[in-house]
Amino acid sequence: MNTLPHARLLSHLRFAATLAFCLGSPQNAALVAQQLASKEKLTPTFWQRDPAAGFEDEGRMHCAPTSVSDGLIYLSKAFRMRNLVPGTEHIDQIKLIRELAEEFHTDPKVGGTNPDKLLTGLQNYISSKDYELSHLELMTWRGVSNSNEKFKKGSKPQMPWIQSAVSSENIVVIFNFGWYHETKDAHIRKGGHWVVVVGSGPDNEFTVHNPILSPEKQADNKSVKLTLLEEDFVVNEHSKETNMKGYYEGEGSGLPHGDTVTAILDAVIVFGIKK
């Protein structure tokens, strides 16, 4: 059972009260806090490199289908969407991740999953289970296909939008962080990582389940703090220079990365399914 230290719990309750007020919600702070606790409790902590899963290349590139599978199982449990997933047991989630990886065209060797293919694959998967998306939005600097352009709400993820989605019990939030390595003239993006967001707190702090960690470590290491980049952060991306000023940097035990790497919140996907 996951518990918060008393001081941190009080901090989260105060944040819930502030969030409820800011969103103009009639719900009281206790109800908002209860919803956040329920989302964390019902969301799995699947390890993408679980040997029992037998994913190609030991699941190194399976963070996107794993994170989305966590979110789908949460919705299935919370709203009794019985046909949404194969089941909620460990063996069922392995099957689900395989199916999502195929829908997302996840590259098991190098590329992983990009946001555009995730959007398309998610729509295909939901439709194949005879459900409909009630909500699908994306914020990222990365390009998307014409068919997905209507879901892109902007380039730079906005904090009120993120917090509102995380606090909604019927919405799943997925973060994509890019790994940026500093060079002489600019930063270079070398890969990235997807995590599912299961709660939020004060000072732009979020609770995540990070699939690169084992279930035991996910339970203890789940905090990610987002800090706005207020200075120039020049990136050389495929020979095209880009400034990431105005995006968010991620730090915390829930997002381990090397000291020479900066984690930037490249994309946020939020989705919900009609009950």
C-alpha positions in Angstrom: 0.0 0.0 0.0 1.4 3.4 -1.0 1.2 6.0 1.7 2.4 9.6 1.9 4.3 11.1 4.9 2.0 13.3 7.0 3.5 16.6 5.9 3.4 15.7 2.2 -0.2 14.5 2.5 -1.2 17.8 4.0 0.6 19.6 1.2 -1.3 17.6 -1.4 -4.6 18.3 0.4 -3.9 22.0 0.4 -3.0 21.8 -3.3 -6.3 20.0 -4.0 -8.2 22.7 -2.3 -6.4 25.4 -4.4 -6.9 23.4 -7.6 -10.6 23.0 -6.9 -11.0 26.7 -6.4 -8.9 27.7 -9.4 -10.9 25.4 -11.7 -14.2 26.8 -10.4 -15.3 23.3 -9.3 -18.1 22.9 -6.8 -16.3 19.8 -5.5 -14.5 20.2 -2.2 -10.8 19.6 -1.7 -11.3 16.2 0.0 -13.1 14.9 -3.1 -10.4 16.1 -5.5 -7.7 14.5 -3.2 -9.8 11.3 -3.2 -9.9 11.2 -7.0 -6.1 11.7 -7.3 -5.5 8.9 -4.7 -7.8 6.6 -6.6 -6.0 7.2 -9.9 -2.7 6.3 -8.4 -4.0 3.2 -6.6 -5.8 1.8 -9.6 -3.0 2.4 -12.1 -0.6 -0.5 -12.6 3.2 -0.3 -12.1 4.2 -2.6 -15.0 8.0 -2.9 -15.7 8.6 -2.6 -19.5 11.7 -4.8 -19.1 9.9 -7.6 -17.2 11.7 -10.8 -18.4 8.4 -12.7 -18.2 7.0 -10.4 -21.0 9.7 -11.4 -23.5 9.4 -8.1 -25.4 11.9 -7.6 -28.2 15.3 -6.1 -27.1 14.2 -6.6 -23.5 11.5 -4.0 -23.8 13.9 -1.1 -23.9 11.7 0.8 -26.4 8.3 -0.3 -24.9 7.8 2.7 -22.6 4.9 4.2 -24.7 2.7 1.0 -25.0 3.4 0.2 -21.4 2.4 3.7 -20.1 -0.7 3.7 -22.2 -1.6 0.2 -21.1 -1.3 1.4 -17.5 -3.8 4.2 -18.3 -6.2 1.9 -20.1 -6.3 -0.6 -17.2 -6.9 2.3 -14.8 -10.0 3.3 -16.9 -11.2 -0.3 -17.1 -11.0 -0.7 -13.3 -12.3 2.7 -12.4 -15.3 2.7 -14.8 -15.9 -1.0 -15.3 -15.1 -0.9 -19.0 -14.9 -4.7 -19.2 -14.1 -5.1 -22.9 -11.5 -2.3 -23.1 -8.6 -4.5 -22.1 -7.9 -8.2 -22.2 -8.0 -8.3 -18.4 -6.3 -6.6 -15.5 -3.9 -9.3 -14.4 -0.2 -9.3 -15.2 -0.5 -11.8 -18.0 -3.3 -9.8 -19.5 -1.2 -6.6 -19.5 1.6 -8.3 -21.4 -0.9 -9.1 -24.1 -2.3 -5.6 -24.1 1.2 -4.1 -24.4 2.0 -6.3 -27.3 -1.2 -5.2 -29.0 -0.6 -1.5 -28.4 3.0 -1.8 -29.6 1.7 -3.2 -32.9 -0.9 -0.4 -33.2 1.7 2.3 -32.3 4.3 0.8 -34.8 6.8 0.9 -31.9 10.3 0.5 -33.1 11.9 -2.0 -30.7 15.5 -1.2 -31.7 15.9 2.5 -32.1 13.0 4.9 -32.5 10.5 3.7 -29.9 7.1 5.4 -30.4 6.5 9.0 -31.7 3.4 11.0 -30.6 1.8 10.9 -34.0 1.8 7.1 -34.3 0.6 6.9 -30.7 -2.4 9.1 -31.5 -3.3 7.0 -34.6 -2.7 3.7 -32.8 -4.7 4.7 -29.8 -7.7 5.7 -32.0 -7.5 2.4 -33.8 -7.3 0.4 -30.6 -10.2 2.1 -28.9 -12.4 1.7 -32.0 -11.5 -2.0 -32.3 -12.9 -2.5 -28.8 -16.2 -0.8 -29.7 -15.5 2.3 -27.5 -15.2 5.9 -28.4 -12.7 8.5 -27.3 -14.4 11.3 -25.3 -11.2 13.3 -25.2 -7.9 13.4 -27.1 -5.4 16.2 -27.0 -1.7 16.7 -27.6 0.8 19.5 -26.9 4.2 19.1 -28.5 6.8 20.8 -30.8 6.8 17.6 -32.8 4.9 17.3 -36.1 1.8 15.2 -36.6 0.0 13.9 -39.7 -2.9 15.8 -41.2 -5.4 13.4 -39.7 -4.1 14.1 -36.2 -3.6 17.9 -36.6 -7.0 18.6 -35.0 -5.9 17.0 -31.7 -2.8 19.2 -31.4 -3.6 22.1 -29.1 -0.2 23.8 -29.1 3.5 23.3 -29.1 4.4 24.1 -25.5 2.6 22.1 -22.8 0.7 24.5 -20.5 0.6 24.0 -16.8 -3.1 24.8 -16.1 -4.1 22.4 -18.9 -1.9 19.6 -17.5 -3.1 20.1 -13.9 -6.7 20.1 -15.0 -6.3 16.8 -16.9 -4.4 15.1 -14.1 -7.1 16.0 -11.6 -9.9 14.6 -13.8 -10.6 11.1 -12.8 -11.8 10.1 -16.3 -8.7 11.4 -18.1 -5.3 9.6 -18.6 -2.2 11.8 -18.9 1.0 10.7 -20.6 4.3 12.6 -20.4 7.0 12.3 -23.0 10.4 13.6 -22.0 13.3 14.1 -24.4 16.9 13.4 -23.4 19.0 16.4 -24.3 22.8 16.2 -24.4 24.9 19.3 -24.3 27.5 19.9 -27.1 29.7 22.8 -27.8 27.2 24.8 -29.8 23.8 23.4 -28.9 21.9 20.5 -27.2 21.1 17.4 -29.2 18.1 15.2 -28.5 19.1 11.5 -28.1 16.0 9.6 -27.5 13.2 10.1 -25.0 10.9 8.4 -22.6 7.1 8.0 -21.8 5.6 7.9 -18.3 2.0 7.8 -17.1 0.9 10.6 -14.7 -1.2 9.5 -11.7 -1.3 12.6 -9.5 -0.2 16.1 -8.9 0.8 18.3 -6.0 1.9 21.8 -5.2 4.8 23.6 -7.0 4.4 21.8 -10.3 5.1 18.4 -8.7 3.6 15.3 -10.3 3.3 11.7 -9.3 4.2 9.3 -12.1 4.5 5.6 -12.7 7.7 5.2 -14.7 7.8 1.9 -16.6 11.6 1.8 -16.8 11.6 1.1 -13.1 10.7 -2.2 -11.5 7.3 -2.2 -9.7 9.0 -2.0 -6.3 11.1 1.0 -7.4 8.1 2.7 -9.0 6.3 2.6 -5.6 9.2 4.5 -4.0 10.4 6.7 -6.9 7.4 8.5 -8.4 8.0 12.2 -8.0 8.7 14.5 -10.9 9.0 18.3 -10.6 8.5 20.5 -13.7 10.5 23.7 -13.9 9.9 26.3 -16.6 12.9 27.0 -18.8 13.2 30.8 -18.6 16.6 31.0 -20.4 17.5 30.1 -23.9 18.0 26.4 -24.5 19.2 25.9 -28.1 18.7 22.5 -29.7 20.0 21.2 -32.9 17.3 18.8 -34.1 18.0 17.2 -37.4 20.1 20.2 -38.5 17.3 22.6 -37.5 18.0 24.8 -34.5 15.2 25.2 -32.0 14.9 27.1 -28.8 13.2 25.2 -26.0 12.7 28.3 -23.8 9.2 28.2 -22.4 9.2 24.4 -22.1 9.5 22.5 -18.8 12.5 20.6 -17.5 11.8 17.4 -15.5 13.6 16.4 -12.3 12.9 13.9 -9.5 13.2 10.4 -8.3 10.5 9.3 -10.7 12.6 10.3 -13.7 16.1 9.1 -13.3 18.6 10.2 -15.9 22.3 10.9 -16.2 23.9 14.1 -14.8 24.9 15.2 -18.3 21.4 14.9 -19.7 18.6 17.4 -19.4 15.0 16.0 -19.5 12.6 18.3 -21.3 8.9 17.7 -21.4 8.5 17.4 -25.2 5.0 16.2 -25.4 1.9 15.6 -23.3 -1.0 13.4 -24.5 -4.4 13.4 -22.6 -7.3 11.1 -23.4 -10.6 9.8 -22.1 -13.1 7.2 -23.2 -16.9 7.5 -23.3 -18.4 5.5 -20.5 
